[in-house]
Amino acid sequence: MDLMETLVVVVHVVIAVALVGLVLIQQGKGADAGAAFGGGASQTVFGSQGSGSFLTRLTTLLAVVFFVTSFSLAIFAKQRAEMVGEAGIPMVQESRQAPADSTPGIEESAGGEAEGGESRLPDLE
């Protein structure tokens, strides 16, 4: 992992934890959040909700940064997958076909016996 990818992963994790914390400390719309910060929201141009509190704006900013880091991590993963493909390392194939004749020279009949009349299963008698 190069330095840039490590930095993006660290920022991504820190932003994720900060987003969870910010969402948990915010009050709901019905709790009159404007009263907690001075109560002057009813005189604003945008109505009683105001233009958005500091926590709402910070949450929005962190969400945008979270999406940008998520997108950049996806790009890093795609580049890494392309490098693995170019290096000649065999990749796992989704559908594997069984060979038509898995054991050459031995064919089973409907009774479970191999050619020559011998049973391939051990006799339990």
C-alpha positions as protocol buffer text, in pm:
chain_id: "A"
residue {
  index: 1
  type: MET
  ca { x: 0 y: 0 z: 0 }
}
residue {
  index: 2
  type: ASP
  ca { x: 156 y: 327 z: -100 }
}
residue {
  index: 3
  type: LEU
  ca { x: 155 y: 644 z: 110 }
}
residue {
  index: 4
  type: MET
  ca { x: -137 y: 810 z: -69 }
}
residue {
  index: 5
  type: GLU
  ca { x: -364 y: 508 z: -29 }
}
residue {
  index: 6
  type: THR
  ca { x: -274 y: 478 z: 340 }
}
residue {
  index: 7
  type: LEU
  ca { x: -350 y: 845 z: 394 }
}
residue {
  index: 8
  type: VAL
  ca { x: -690 y: 814 z: 224 }
}
residue {
  index: 9
  type: VAL
  ca { x: -777 y: 508 z: 437 }
}
residue {
  index: 10
  type: VAL
  ca { x: -685 y: 692 z: 759 }
}
residue {
  index: 11
  type: VAL
  ca { x: -888 y: 1000 z: 659 }
}
residue {
  index: 12
  type: HIS
  ca { x: -1180 y: 775 z: 560 }
}
residue {
  index: 13
  type: VAL
  ca { x: -1188 y: 601 z: 900 }
}
residue {
  index: 14
  type: VAL
  ca { x: -1157 y: 927 z: 1094 }
}
residue {
  index: 15
  type: ILE
  ca { x: -1437 y: 1087 z: 891 }
}
residue {
  index: 16
  type: ALA
  ca { x: -1659 y: 781 z: 944 }
}
residue {
  index: 17
  type: VAL
  ca { x: -1615 y: 797 z: 1322 }
}
residue {
  index: 18
  type: ALA
  ca { x: -1671 y: 1175 z: 1323 }
}
residue {
  index: 19
  type: LEU
  ca { x: -1990 y: 1136 z: 1117 }
}
residue {
  index: 20
  type: VAL
  ca { x: -2130 y: 881 z: 1360 }
}
residue {
  index: 21
  type: GLY
  ca { x: -2052 y: 1111 z: 1652 }
}
residue {
  index: 22
  type: LEU
  ca { x: -2204 y: 1418 z: 1487 }
}
residue {
  index: 23
  type: VAL
  ca { x: -2524 y: 1239 z: 1397 }
}
residue {
  index: 24
  type: LEU
  ca { x: -2561 y: 1108 z: 1751 }
}
residue {
  index: 25
  type: ILE
  ca { x: -2516 y: 1446 z: 1921 }
}
residue {
  index: 26
  type: GLN
  ca { x: -2761 y: 1632 z: 1699 }
}
residue {
  index: 27
  type: GLN
  ca { x: -3113 y: 1688 z: 1823 }
}
residue {
  index: 28
  type: GLY
  ca { x: -3416 y: 1601 z: 1615 }
}
residue {
  index: 29
  type: LYS
  ca { x: -3616 y: 1865 z: 1430 }
}
residue {
  index: 30
  type: GLY
  ca { x: -3898 y: 1845 z: 1683 }
}
residue {
  index: 31
  type: ALA
  ca { x: -3666 y: 1920 z: 1976 }
}
residue {
  index: 32
  type: ASP
  ca { x: -3632 y: 2289 z: 1883 }
}
residue {
  index: 33
  type: ALA
  ca { x: -3256 y: 2286 z: 1828 }
}
residue {
  index: 34
  type: GLY
  ca { x: -3254 y: 2664 z: 1776 }
}
residue {
  index: 35
  type: ALA
  ca { x: -3341 y: 2725 z: 2141 }
}
residue {
  index: 36
  type: ALA
  ca { x: -3020 y: 2555 z: 2249 }
}
residue {
  index: 37
  type: PHE
  ca { x: -2809 y: 2803 z: 2050 }
}
residue {
  index: 38
  type: GLY
  ca { x: -2971 y: 3134 z: 2148 }
}
residue {
  index: 39
  type: GLY
  ca { x: -3320 y: 3103 z: 2003 }
}
residue {
  index: 40
  type: GLY
  ca { x: -3300 y: 3384 z: 1742 }
}
residue {
  index: 41
  type: ALA
  ca { x: -3387 y: 3153 z: 1453 }
}
residue {
  index: 42
  type: SER
  ca { x: -3746 y: 3279 z: 1416 }
}
residue {
  index: 43
  type: GLN
  ca { x: -3627 y: 3615 z: 1279 }
}
residue {
  index: 44
  type: THR
  ca { x: -3418 y: 3479 z: 993 }
}
residue {
  index: 45
  type: VAL
  ca { x: -3505 y: 3498 z: 625 }
}
residue {
  index: 46
  type: PHE
  ca { x: -3523 y: 3118 z: 598 }
}
residue {
  index: 47
  type: GLY
  ca { x: -3800 y: 3072 z: 854 }
}
residue {
  index: 48
  type: SER
  ca { x: -3794 y: 2912 z: 1195 }
}
residue {
  index: 49
  type: GLN
  ca { x: -3543 y: 2646 z: 1086 }
}
residue {
  index: 50
  type: GLY
  ca { x: -3282 y: 2905 z: 992 }
}
residue {
  index: 51
  type: SER
  ca { x: -3020 y: 2844 z: 728 }
}
residue {
  index: 52
  type: GLY
  ca { x: -2893 y: 2533 z: 902 }
}
residue {
  index: 53
  type: SER
  ca { x: -2700 y: 2505 z: 1220 }
}
residue {
  index: 54
  type: PHE
  ca { x: -2325 y: 2462 z: 1245 }
}
residue {
  index: 55
  type: LEU
  ca { x: -2358 y: 2092 z: 1320 }
}
residue {
  index: 56
  type: THR
  ca { x: -2577 y: 2034 z: 1016 }
}
residue {
  index: 57
  type: ARG
  ca { x: -2331 y: 2209 z: 789 }
}
residue {
  index: 58
  type: LEU
  ca { x: -2038 y: 2021 z: 941 }
}
residue {
  index: 59
  type: THR
  ca { x: -2221 y: 1691 z: 896 }
}
residue {
  index: 60
  type: THR
  ca { x: -2287 y: 1772 z: 531 }
}
residue {
  index: 61
  type: LEU
  ca { x: -1923 y: 1863 z: 473 }
}
residue {
  index: 62
  type: LEU
  ca { x: -1799 y: 1545 z: 638 }
}
residue {
  index: 63
  type: ALA
  ca { x: -2047 y: 1337 z: 436 }
}
residue {
  index: 64
  type: VAL
  ca { x: -1914 y: 1486 z: 112 }
}
residue {
  index: 65
  type: VAL
  ca { x: -1554 y: 1413 z: 217 }
}
residue {
  index: 66
  type: PHE
  ca { x: -1661 y: 1058 z: 312 }
}
residue {
  index: 67
  type: PHE
  ca { x: -1807 y: 1000 z: -36 }
}
residue {
  index: 68
  type: VAL
  ca { x: -1495 y: 1141 z: -203 }
}
residue {
  index: 69
  type: THR
  ca { x: -1267 y: 912 z: 0 }
}
residue {
  index: 70
  type: SER
  ca { x: -1495 y: 615 z: -74 }
}
residue {
  index: 71
  type: PHE
  ca { x: -1474 y: 687 z: -445 }
}
residue {
  index: 72
  type: SER
  ca { x: -1096 y: 727 z: -437 }
}
residue {
  index: 73
  type: LEU
  ca { x: -1058 y: 399 z: -246 }
}
residue {
  index: 74
  type: ALA
  ca { x: -1262 y: 228 z: -518 }
}
residue {
  index: 75
  type: ILE
  ca { x: -1026 y: 372 z: -781 }
}
residue {
  index: 76
  type: PHE
  ca { x: -723 y: 245 z: -585 }
}
residue {
  index: 77
  type: ALA
  ca { x: -879 y: -102 z: -566 }
}
residue {
  index: 78
  type: LYS
  ca { x: -946 y: -104 z: -941 }
}
residue {
  index: 79
  type: GLN
  ca { x: -588 y: -4 z: -1019 }
}
residue {
  index: 80
  type: ARG
  ca { x: -456 y: -274 z: -788 }
}
residue {
  index: 81
  type: ALA
  ca { x: -675 y: -537 z: -958 }
}
residue {
  index: 82
  type: GLU
  ca { x: -549 y: -427 z: -1300 }
}
residue {
  index: 83
  type: MET
  ca { x: -187 y: -454 z: -1181 }
}
residue {
  index: 84
  type: VAL
  ca { x: -250 y: -808 z: -1057 }
}
residue {
  index: 85
  type: GLY
  ca { x: -400 y: -899 z: -1394 }
}
residue {
  index: 86
  type: GLU
  ca { x: -105 y: -754 z: -1584 }
}
residue {
  index: 87
  type: ALA
  ca { x: 150 y: -930 z: -1363 }
}
residue {
  index: 88
  type: GLY
  ca { x: 38 y: -1267 z: -1495 }
}
residue {
  index: 89
  type: ILE
  ca { x: -97 y: -1394 z: -1165 }
}
residue {
  index: 90
  type: PRO
  ca { x: -381 y: -1633 z: -1244 }
}
residue {
  index: 91
  type: MET
  ca { x: -716 y: -1502 z: -1134 }
}
residue {
  index: 92
  type: VAL
  ca { x: -992 y: -1729 z: -1005 }
}
residue {
  index: 93
  type: GLN
  ca { x: -1246 y: -1805 z: -1273 }
}
residue {
  index: 94
  type: GLU
  ca { x: -1615 y: -1801 z: -1183 }
}
residue {
  index: 95
  type: SER
  ca { x: -1723 y: -2106 z: -1385 }
}
residue {
  index: 96
  type: ARG
  ca { x: -1504 y: -2410 z: -1409 }
}
residue {
  index: 97
  type: GLN
  ca { x: -1603 y: -2685 z: -1646 }
}
residue {
  index: 98
  type: ALA
  ca { x: -1537 y: -3045 z: -1545 }
}
residue {
  index: 99
  type: PRO
  ca { x: -1343 y: -3239 z: -1804 }
}
residue {
  index: 100
  type: ALA
  ca { x: -1555 y: -3472 z: -2016 }
}
residue {
  index: 101
  type: ASP
  ca { x: -1349 y: -3777 z: -1918 }
}
residue {
  index: 102
  type: SER
  ca { x: -1211 y: -3732 z: -1570 }
}
residue {
  index: 103
  type: THR
  ca { x: -1042 y: -4073 z: -1551 }
}
residue {
  index: 104
  type: PRO
  ca { x: -915 y: -4181 z: -1892 }
}
residue {
  index: 105
  type: GLY
  ca { x: -945 y: -4552 z: -1973 }
}
residue {
  index: 106
  type: ILE
  ca { x: -1206 y: -4634 z: -1707 }
}
residue {
  index: 107
  type: GLU
  ca { x: -1571 y: -4606 z: -1798 }
}
residue {
  index: 108
  type: GLU
  ca { x: -1853 y: -4694 z: -1564 }
}
residue {
  index: 109
  type: SER
  ca { x: -2166 y: -4876 z: -1665 }
}
residue {
  index: 110
  type: ALA
  ca { x: -2509 y: -4816 z: -1513 }
}
residue {
  index: 111
  type: GLY
  ca { x: -2443 y: -5081 z: -1244 }
}
residue {
  index: 112
  type: GLY
  ca { x: -2142 y: -4900 z: -1102 }
}
residue {
  index: 113
  type: GLU
  ca { x: -1890 y: -5148 z: -1239 }
}
residue {
  index: 114
  type: ALA
  ca { x: -1578 y: -5054 z: -1431 }
}
residue {
  index: 115
  type: GLU
  ca { x: -1470 y: -5217 z: -1757 }
}
residue {
  index: 116
  type: GLY
  ca { x: -1390 y: -5580 z: -1716 }
}
residue {
  index: 117
  type: GLY
  ca { x: -1672 y: -5649 z: -1468 }
}
residue {
  index: 118
  type: GLU
  ca { x: -1484 y: -5533 z: -1157 }
}
residue {
  index: 119
  type: SER
  ca { x: -1656 y: -5315 z: -901 }
}
residue {
  index: 120
  type: ARG
  ca { x: -1469 y: -4999 z: -802 }
}
residue {
  index: 121
  type: LEU
  ca { x: -1634 y: -4989 z: -460 }
}
residue {
  index: 122
  type: PRO
  ca { x: -1490 y: -5204 z: -179 }
}
residue {
  index: 123
  type: ASP
  ca { x: -1688 y: -5514 z: -93 }
}
residue {
  index: 124
  type: LEU
  ca { x: -1835 y: -5485 z: 257 }
}
residue {
  index: 125
  type: GLU
  ca { x: -1926 y: -5853 z: 298 }
}
